[in-house]
Amino acid sequence: MQLYIGNKNYSSWSMRPWVLLKQAGIPFDEIKIRFDAFSPESKFKTELARISPAGRVPVLLDGDLVVWDTLAIAEYVAERFPDKQLWPQDLKARARARSVCAEMHSGFGALRSHFPMNIEAALPDVGVRLLAEQAGVRDDLARLVGMWSTLLKASGGPMLFGAFGIADAFFAPVVMRLNTYGLPVPAAISAYLQRVTALPGVQAWISEALAERDFLDFEEPYRSRA
């Protein structure tokens, strides 16, 4: 399998399937297409257009099959490698896991808009300011804390549904955001952030993100330099 991704420092969508595959021990070849711009004539869009009609990362290739969109990739990988048990085995837990992944996929707009993923940066002052200014951010953070608290209590941890799975991979970019912007969370949630950050698959992504040293102005609303 081949996984097409964008810059590791910035591409939260790319991080989800990459971490899922890496942490689950599923072999794949990584093909990174650097962000240069997102206009139709950009190198990024031109290269992607050859493999995916959506023109976005991530994209998974498995032989002649092209799978795009993070949720579709996760579902395909779970079916392709059932022994990895990437969804919970219990029917009700599996439904809850799919529900929270779908909510992450389409929700938390204020959090994602105001706090773009930027692993290399440390922006706690921005976090404090925007948390005070933006009601939508406060609402998203409260929902996130409530959701994670409920899931961790029900499963007993260490991950949202006990063992690592798709839900944890889906929220890994949010963990990166909370780390970067220093958003305040209860102790139990802070411990979960630390556990996710320490996962070997997440550590590998972070290490490679830090090694990029690729400062892109259009991905940096809060900094003029690294």
C-alpha positions in Angstrom: 0.0 0.0 0.0 1.0 3.6 -0.6 -0.1 6.5 1.5 0.1 10.0 0.0 0.4 12.7 2.6 1.2 16.4 3.0 3.7 18.2 5.4 3.8 16.3 8.7 4.1 19.6 10.7 0.8 20.9 9.3 -1.3 18.2 7.8 -3.7 17.0 10.5 -5.7 15.0 7.9 -2.6 13.1 6.8 -1.6 12.3 10.4 -4.7 10.2 11.1 -4.2 7.3 8.7 -0.4 7.5 8.9 -0.4 7.1 12.7 -3.1 4.4 12.4 -1.0 2.3 10.0 2.2 2.9 11.8 1.0 2.2 15.3 -0.9 -0.9 14.1 2.2 -2.2 12.5 0.7 -2.3 9.0 3.4 -1.9 6.3 3.0 0.9 3.7 5.1 3.2 1.6 4.8 6.9 2.3 4.7 9.4 -0.5 4.8 13.0 0.7 3.7 15.9 -1.5 4.9 19.1 -0.1 2.4 21.9 0.4 3.3 24.8 -1.9 -0.1 26.3 -2.6 -3.6 25.0 -3.0 -4.5 26.7 -6.3 -5.4 24.3 -9.2 -2.2 25.0 -11.0 0.1 24.4 -7.9 2.5 21.5 -7.9 0.6 20.0 -4.9 -2.7 20.0 -6.7 -1.2 18.9 -10.1 0.5 15.9 -8.5 -2.5 14.8 -6.6 -4.8 15.2 -9.6 -3.0 12.2 -11.2 -4.1 9.9 -8.4 -7.3 11.3 -6.8 -10.2 13.2 -8.1 -10.6 14.9 -4.7 -7.2 16.6 -5.0 -6.6 16.4 -1.3 -4.4 14.3 1.1 -4.4 11.7 2.4 -4.9 9.2 -0.3 -4.4 5.4 0.1 -3.4 3.3 -2.9 -3.7 -0.5 -2.7 -3.0 -2.0 -6.1 -5.4 -0.4 -8.5 -7.7 0.8 -5.7 -7.7 4.5 -4.7 -9.2 5.4 -1.3 -9.5 9.0 -0.3 -10.9 10.7 2.8 -9.6 9.7 6.3 -12.8 7.9 7.4 -12.9 5.8 4.2 -9.3 4.9 4.6 -9.7 3.9 8.2 -12.7 1.7 7.4 -10.9 0.1 4.5 -7.8 -0.6 6.6 -10.0 -2.1 9.4 -11.6 -4.5 6.9 -8.4 -5.3 5.1 -6.6 -6.2 8.4 -9.3 -7.5 10.7 -6.7 -9.1 13.0 -5.6 -5.7 14.1 -9.0 -5.0 15.7 -8.9 -1.3 14.9 -12.5 -0.9 15.9 -13.8 -2.2 19.2 -15.1 -5.7 19.1 -18.2 -5.0 21.2 -21.1 -3.9 19.0 -22.1 -0.9 21.1 -18.6 0.3 21.7 -17.9 0.0 18.0 -21.0 2.2 17.3 -19.8 4.8 19.8 -16.3 4.7 18.3 -17.7 5.3 14.8 -19.9 8.1 16.2 -17.0 10.0 17.8 -14.8 9.6 14.7 -17.6 11.0 12.5 -18.1 13.9 14.9 -14.4 14.7 14.7 -14.5 14.3 11.0 -17.3 16.9 10.5 -17.2 18.9 13.8 -15.1 20.9 16.1 -14.9 23.7 13.5 -13.9 26.5 15.9 -11.1 24.5 17.5 -9.7 23.5 14.1 -10.1 26.9 12.5 -8.5 28.9 15.3 -5.9 26.3 16.3 -4.4 24.8 13.1 -2.0 21.9 13.7 1.6 23.1 14.0 3.7 20.6 15.8 6.9 22.5 15.7 5.4 25.6 17.4 4.8 26.4 21.0 1.9 29.0 21.2 0.4 28.9 24.7 -0.2 32.7 24.7 -2.3 32.3 21.6 -4.2 29.6 23.3 -5.0 31.7 26.3 -6.1 34.7 24.2 -8.3 32.7 21.8 -9.9 30.7 24.6 -10.9 34.0 26.2 -12.1 35.6 23.0 -13.8 32.7 21.1 -17.0 31.2 22.6 -16.9 28.5 19.9 -13.5 27.4 21.0 -14.6 27.1 24.6 -17.6 25.1 23.5 -15.5 22.7 21.4 -13.0 22.2 24.2 -15.7 21.5 26.7 -17.3 18.9 24.3 -13.9 17.3 23.7 -13.2 17.0 27.4 -16.6 15.7 28.2 -16.4 13.1 25.4 -13.0 11.9 26.3 -13.8 11.8 30.0 -16.9 9.6 29.4 -15.0 7.2 27.0 -12.0 6.8 29.3 -14.2 6.1 32.3 -16.2 3.6 30.4 -13.2 1.8 28.9 -10.8 2.1 31.8 -8.2 3.3 29.4 -5.4 3.7 28.5 -6.9 4.7 25.2 -10.4 5.9 24.4 -11.8 2.4 23.9 -9.2 0.5 25.9 -6.6 -0.5 23.3 -5.3 1.8 20.6 -7.7 2.1 17.7 -9.1 4.3 15.0 -10.7 6.7 17.4 -7.3 7.5 19.0 -5.7 8.0 15.6 -8.5 10.4 14.6 -8.0 12.5 17.7 -4.2 12.5 17.5 -4.1 15.8 15.6 -6.3 17.3 18.3 -3.8 16.1 20.9 -1.1 17.9 18.9 -3.2 21.1 18.9 -3.8 21.0 22.6 0.0 20.5 23.2 0.9 23.4 20.9 -1.5 25.9 22.2 -1.4 24.8 25.9 -5.1 24.5 26.3 -6.2 23.7 29.9 -7.7 20.3 30.5 -8.4 18.2 33.6 -5.7 15.9 35.0 -7.3 12.7 33.5 -7.4 14.3 30.1 -3.8 15.6 30.4 -2.7 12.1 31.2 -4.5 10.9 28.0 -2.7 13.5 26.0 0.6 12.3 27.4 -0.2 8.7 26.6 -1.2 9.5 23.0 1.9 11.7 22.5 4.1 8.8 23.8 2.7 6.2 21.3 5.5 5.0 19.1 3.5 5.8 15.9 2.8 9.4 17.2 6.4 9.9 18.3 7.6 8.8 14.8 5.3 11.4 13.2 6.4 14.2 15.6 10.1 13.4 15.0 9.7 13.6 11.3 7.5 16.7 11.5 10.3 18.5 13.5 12.9 17.4 11.0 11.0 19.1 8.1 12.0 22.6 9.0 9.6 23.9 6.3 8.1 27.2 7.4 5.0 27.9 5.2 3.5 31.4 5.6 0.0 30.3 4.6 -0.1 27.8 7.4 1.2 30.2 10.0 -1.5 32.7 11.2 0.4 33.4 14.4 4.1 33.5 13.5 6.2 35.4 11.0 9.2 32.9 11.5 9.9 29.7 13.1 
